[in-house]
Amino acid sequence: MSSKERPTLGGTRIKTRKRNIAAPLDPAAFADAVVQIYLDNAGDLELVAKSIESSDLNFSRYGDTFFEASTPFIINLLLSKGVVFTGGRTQPGTTKPDEGERHPYSIIDCEPTREVILPSVIYIQKILRRRPFLIKNLENVMRRFLQSLELFEENESKKLAIFTALAFSQKLSGLPPETVFQPLLKDNLVSKGIVLSFITDFFKVYLVDNSLDDLISILKRGKMEENLLEFFPSAKRSSEGFSEHFTKEGLIPLVEYNEKKIFEVKLKEMKSALTTQIAEEVDITEVIDTVKQRVKDAKLPDIEIVRILWDILMDAVQWSGKNQQQNANLALRQVKTWAQLLNTFCTNGKLELELVYKVQMQCYEDAKLMKIFPEIVRSLYYQDVLAEDTILHWFRKGTNPKGRQAFVKALEPFVNWLEEAEEEE
């Protein structure tokens, strides 16, 4: 066959396929159609949902239009105004509604109360269950909306906060926490206090039906649990500012939670610093100064310090696997080496008794130390960490039952010696 000859399909006529030409987008007509459904049903969301379900509206193309949460004040941001949130649509660059009807049943037009906005959340949930592909549209719209909070009036922002809180409370599908919290962290929104106002309304509404643990859970999922101060303007971004603001707003459980978190962080930092110093056998006076400074900064209670010090000292010991006598020697040497540290912070009988309870619990829980309880108590006595009265009180009236019977029996010879020495005096 010649290189110029080509095979043909004799008698067959080949048709040229027409390309699929997409119809131009017309969000305005879509919005008007949905508005008409609202008007025809006088805002009855149950009837609106049924009408939408039976309609032939193209939600797959106009999902964002349906949910759009922008207001007339947003310029050149979005082409249309959402029917659900605002009841109509606007032309970009204007503050007046575009031609066409606007229904009065939107979230923006309603009262800023939980009871009034809740039906809209339930309505949207129904829509999403029937058209799950709209979930992404809701997420996109909410993100854009929250990034533009400064363009909303205070009352409108409050309504959105209520809606968002109820959306989480009702477990509205398609609204992951990061969609809400992360867009809020724009510097201009935070610096003006807009974010703090929004998030305060959000917290107050959400906690009506949910526990603090539930709130912390969504904050964790939104990667904000450790960063709550980022919602505050820089001038108020402190633990004191946090406590003052949310106490004033009546969110005491949140204040207590945050204070506990701060306490735990400072406690962890103190443990880390002391563990390093003790492992490196830093001079004991320097270690004491470190503890005093950490206690002052973190406002740690004295009883907590005693517990921490004992745990850190014992954790620093390189214990032997099976040699009980070697373990006893290591524990006693640690007590002798750091007795001055313990003595500095065991300043009264109550704190000394707490130390005995710590020793009791460790010896009860750790098999390798169970038999050396009396030796540790004796060593603490000889190093002037524990007073005689403290030991006798524990022996006669100790309240912790863990291993108590065995430990009392083991300590009895030493207690007898103390009592005999007291009688001789």
C-alpha positions in Angstrom: 0.0 0.0 0.0 1.3 3.4 -1.0 2.3 5.6 1.9 -0.2 8.1 0.6 -3.1 5.7 0.5 -5.2 5.6 3.6 -7.8 3.1 4.7 -11.4 4.2 4.4 -14.8 3.0 5.7 -16.6 2.6 2.4 -20.2 3.7 2.5 -19.9 5.0 6.0 -20.6 8.6 6.8 -18.7 9.9 9.9 -20.7 12.4 11.9 -18.8 15.1 13.7 -19.7 15.1 17.4 -21.0 18.3 18.9 -19.2 19.5 22.0 -21.3 19.8 25.1 -21.8 23.5 25.7 -22.4 24.3 29.4 -25.2 26.6 30.0 -24.1 29.9 31.5 -24.3 30.2 35.3 -27.3 32.2 36.4 -27.2 32.3 40.3 -29.6 35.2 40.3 -32.4 33.3 38.7 -31.7 30.3 41.1 -31.8 32.6 44.2 -35.0 34.2 43.0 -36.6 30.8 42.6 -35.7 29.7 46.1 -36.9 33.1 47.5 -40.2 32.5 45.8 -40.5 29.1 47.6 -40.0 30.8 50.9 -42.6 33.4 50.1 -45.1 30.8 48.8 -44.8 28.9 52.0 -44.8 32.0 54.3 -41.4 30.9 55.7 -42.7 27.6 57.1 -39.4 25.7 57.0 -41.1 22.3 57.0 -43.1 23.3 53.9 -40.1 25.0 52.4 -38.0 21.9 52.8 -40.7 19.8 51.1 -41.1 22.2 48.2 -37.3 22.3 47.7 -37.2 18.5 47.8 -39.8 18.3 45.0 -38.4 21.1 42.9 -36.1 20.7 39.9 -33.7 23.4 41.0 -30.1 22.8 40.1 -28.5 22.6 43.5 -25.4 20.9 42.2 -24.5 24.1 40.4 -25.7 26.6 42.9 -24.9 25.2 46.3 -22.9 28.2 47.4 -25.7 30.5 46.3 -28.2 28.6 48.5 -26.1 28.9 51.6 -24.3 32.1 51.0 -23.8 34.0 54.2 -22.4 37.3 52.9 -24.1 40.6 53.6 -24.7 43.6 51.4 -21.7 45.3 52.9 -19.2 42.9 51.3 -17.9 44.5 48.2 -16.6 42.4 45.2 -16.5 39.3 47.4 -19.4 37.2 46.1 -21.7 37.4 43.1 -24.9 36.6 45.0 -26.4 36.8 48.3 -27.5 33.6 50.1 -31.2 32.9 50.4 -30.9 30.9 53.7 -28.9 33.5 55.6 -30.1 36.8 54.1 -33.3 36.2 52.2 -32.2 37.6 48.9 -29.2 38.7 46.9 -27.2 41.8 46.2 -25.0 43.1 43.4 -21.3 43.2 44.4 -20.2 46.8 45.2 -23.5 47.9 46.5 -25.3 48.0 49.9 -28.7 47.8 48.4 -30.6 44.7 47.4 -30.6 43.9 43.7 -33.8 43.9 41.9 -36.0 41.0 42.9 -37.9 39.9 45.9 -36.4 39.4 49.3 -38.1 37.2 51.8 -38.3 38.1 55.5 -37.5 34.7 56.9 -33.7 34.6 56.8 -31.3 34.2 59.7 -30.1 37.8 59.3 -33.6 39.1 59.6 -34.6 37.1 62.6 -34.2 37.8 66.3 -30.7 37.0 67.7 -31.9 34.3 70.1 -31.2 30.6 70.3 -35.0 29.7 70.1 -35.6 31.6 66.9 -32.5 30.5 65.0 -32.6 26.8 66.0 -35.4 25.9 63.4 -33.1 27.2 60.6 -30.3 24.8 61.8 -32.7 21.9 61.8 -34.0 22.9 58.4 -30.5 23.0 56.9 -29.8 19.6 58.5 -32.8 18.2 56.6 -31.5 19.7 53.3 -28.1 18.2 53.8 -29.5 14.8 54.6 -31.4 14.8 51.3 -28.6 16.4 49.3 -25.3 15.5 51.0 -23.3 16.9 48.1 -24.2 20.4 49.5 -22.0 19.8 52.5 -18.9 21.1 50.8 -20.9 24.2 49.7 -21.9 25.0 53.3 -18.3 24.6 54.5 -17.0 26.9 51.7 -19.6 29.5 52.4 -19.1 29.5 56.2 -15.3 29.9 55.7 -15.8 33.0 53.5 -18.4 34.4 55.7 -16.2 34.2 58.9 -13.3 35.8 57.2 -15.5 38.8 56.5 -17.0 39.4 60.0 -15.7 43.0 60.1 -18.3 43.8 57.3 -21.2 42.8 59.5 -23.0 44.8 62.1 -22.6 43.6 65.6 -26.2 42.2 65.8 -25.7 40.2 62.5 -22.4 38.8 63.8 -24.2 37.7 66.9 -26.8 35.8 64.9 -24.1 34.0 63.0 -22.4 33.0 66.2 -25.6 31.6 67.5 -26.2 29.7 64.3 -22.7 28.3 64.3 -23.0 27.2 68.0 -26.3 25.5 67.3 -24.9 23.9 64.2 -22.3 22.1 66.4 -24.7 21.5 69.1 -27.1 19.8 66.7 -24.1 18.0 65.0 -24.8 19.6 61.7 -23.0 17.6 59.1 -20.5 19.2 56.9 -19.1 21.8 59.4 -15.8 20.6 60.8 -14.4 22.8 63.6 -11.4 24.0 61.7 -13.8 25.5 59.2 -15.1 27.8 62.0 -12.0 28.5 64.1 -9.2 28.8 61.7 -10.7 31.5 59.4 -11.3 33.7 62.5 -7.6 34.1 63.1 -7.1 37.0 60.8 -5.1 39.7 62.4 -7.5 42.5 61.6 -10.5 40.6 63.0 -8.7 39.6 66.2 -7.2 43.1 66.8 -10.6 44.8 66.6 -12.1 42.4 69.2 -14.5 41.1 66.6 -13.3 37.5 67.0 -13.5 37.6 70.8 -17.1 38.9 70.7 -18.1 36.2 68.1 -16.4 33.3 70.0 -17.9 34.5 73.4 -21.4 34.4 71.9 -20.5 31.0 70.4 -19.4 29.6 73.7 -22.4 30.9 75.7 -24.9 29.4 73.3 -23.1 26.1 72.8 -22.8 25.5 76.6 -26.6 25.8 77.0 -27.1 22.2 75.7 -23.6 20.8 76.0 -20.9 20.2 78.6 -17.6 21.9 78.9 -16.0 18.6 77.9 -18.0 18.7 74.6 -16.8 22.3 74.0 -13.1 21.3 74.6 -13.6 18.4 72.3 -14.6 20.6 69.3 -11.8 23.0 70.2 -9.3 20.2 70.1 -10.6 19.1 66.7 -10.3 22.7 65.5 -6.7 22.8 66.8 -7.6 25.6 69.2 -7.6 24.0 72.6 -4.1 25.0 73.4 -4.4 28.4 71.6 -7.5 30.1 73.1 -5.6 33.3 73.7 -5.2 33.7 70.0 -8.9 34.9 70.0 -7.9 37.9 72.1 -6.5 41.2 70.9 -2.8 41.5 71.8 -3.5 44.0 74.6 -5.7 41.5 76.4 -3.8 38.3 75.5 -2.8 37.1 78.9 -4.1 34.5 81.4 -5.4 37.4 83.5 -7.2 38.9 80.5 -8.7 35.6 79.7 -10.0 35.1 83.3 -11.3 38.6 83.5 -13.2 38.5 80.2 -14.9 35.1 80.6 -15.7 35.6 84.3 -17.5 38.8 83.3 -19.4 36.8 80.7 -20.4 34.2 83.2 -18.3 31.4 81.7 -16.7 30.4 85.0 -16.2 26.7 84.1 -14.1 27.8 81.1 -12.0 30.1 83.3 -11.4 27.2 85.7 -10.5 24.9 82.9 -8.0 27.4 81.5 -6.4 28.0 84.9 -6.0 24.3 85.3 -4.3 24.0 81.9 -1.9 26.8 82.8 -1.2 25.2 86.1 -0.5 21.8 84.4 1.9 23.5 81.9 3.9 25.3 84.6 4.0 22.1 86.6 5.4 20.2 83.7 8.0 22.9 83.0 9.0 22.8 86.7 9.4 19.0 86.7 11.4 19.2 83.5 13.8 21.8 84.9 14.2 20.0 88.3 14.7 16.6 86.6 17.6 18.1 84.5 19.2 19.8 87.5 19.0 16.7 89.7 20.3 14.4 86.9 23.2 16.8 86.4 23.8 17.0 90.2 23.6 20.7 90.2 24.5 22.4 93.6 21.6 22.0 95.9 21.3 25.7 96.7 20.8 26.4 93.0 18.1 23.7 92.8 16.3 25.3 95.9 16.4 28.7 94.2 14.9 27.2 91.0 12.0 25.6 93.0 11.3 28.8 94.8 11.2 30.8 91.6 8.9 28.3 89.9 6.6 28.2 92.9 6.3 32.0 92.8 5.7 32.2 89.1 3.2 29.3 88.9 1.6 30.0 92.3 1.9 26.3 93.1 0.4 25.1 96.4 2.9 23.9 99.0 1.4 20.4 99.2 1.9 20.0 95.4 5.6 21.0 95.7 6.2 18.2 98.3 4.6 15.6 96.0 6.6 16.8 93.0 9.9 16.9 94.8 9.6 13.3 96.0 8.5 12.0 92.6 11.4 13.7 90.8 14.0 12.5 93.4 12.8 8.9 93.1 12.5 9.0 89.3 16.1 10.1 89.1 17.4 7.0 90.8 19.0 4.3 88.6 17.3 1.3 90.2 18.7 -2.2 90.2 16.6 -4.9 88.6 16.5 -7.4 91.3 18.9 -6.5 94.1 16.7 -5.4 97.0 19.6 -4.3 99.2 21.1 -2.2 96.4 17.8 -0.5 95.8 17.5 0.2 99.5 20.9 1.8 99.5 20.1 3.9 96.4 16.9 5.2 97.9 18.6 6.1 101.2 21.5 7.8 99.4 19.1 9.9 97.4 17.2 10.9 100.6 20.5 11.9 102.3 21.8 13.8 99.2 18.7 15.9 98.8 17.4 16.1 102.3 18.1 19.8 102.5 15.8 20.3 99.4 13.0 18.4 101.1 13.5 20.1 104.4 13.3 23.5 102.7 9.7 22.9 101.5 8.4 20.5 104.3 7.8 23.5 106.6 5.0 22.2 108.8 3.4 19.0 110.1 0.8 18.9 107.4 3.4 18.9 104.6 5.6 16.4 106.4 2.6 14.1 106.7 2.0 14.5 103.0 5.5 13.4 102.4 5.0 10.2 104.5 1.9 9.4 102.4 3.9 9.9 99.2 6.5 7.4 100.5 3.7 5.0 101.6 2.1 5.1 98.1 5.4 4.6 96.2 6.4 1.7 98.4 3.0 0.1 98.1 2.9 0.5 94.3 6.5 -0.4 93.6 7.5 -4.0 94.6 11.2 -3.2 94.7 10.6 -0.6 97.5 7.9 -2.3 99.5 10.3 -3.7 102.1 12.3 -0.5 102.7 9.4 1.8 103.8 10.6 1.9 107.4 14.2 2.6 106.3 13.2 5.6 104.3 11.1 7.0 107.1 14.0 6.6 109.5 16.4 8.3 107.1 14.0 11.2 106.7 13.8 11.5 110.5 17.6 11.4 110.9 18.0 14.1 108.1 15.5 16.3 110.0 13.0 16.2 107.2 10.3 14.5 109.4 9.5 15.4 112.9 8.8 12.7 115.6 5.3 13.9 116.0 4.6 13.5 112.3 5.7 9.9 112.3 3.7 9.1 115.4 0.6 10.7 114.0 0.9 8.7 110.8 1.5 5.5 112.8 -1.5 6.0 115.1 -4.0 7.9 112.9 -2.9 7.6 109.3 -5.8 7.5 106.9 -4.4 6.1 103.7 -5.2 2.3 103.7 -2.8 1.3 100.9 -0.4 -1.2 102.5 -0.9 0.5 105.8 -1.2 -2.7 107.9 2.1 -4.1 106.6 3.9 -0.7 106.9 2.7 -0.1 110.4 4.0 -3.4 111.5 7.3 -2.9 109.8 7.7 0.6 111.4 6.6 -0.6 114.8 10.2 -1.2 116.2 11.2 2.3 115.2 8.1 3.9 116.7 8.7 1.9 120.0 12.2 3.4 120.0 10.9 6.9 119.5 8.4 6.5 122.3 11.0 5.0 124.7 13.3 7.9 123.9 10.5 10.4 124.6 9.8 8.7 128.0 13.4 8.9 129.0 13.4 12.6 128.3 
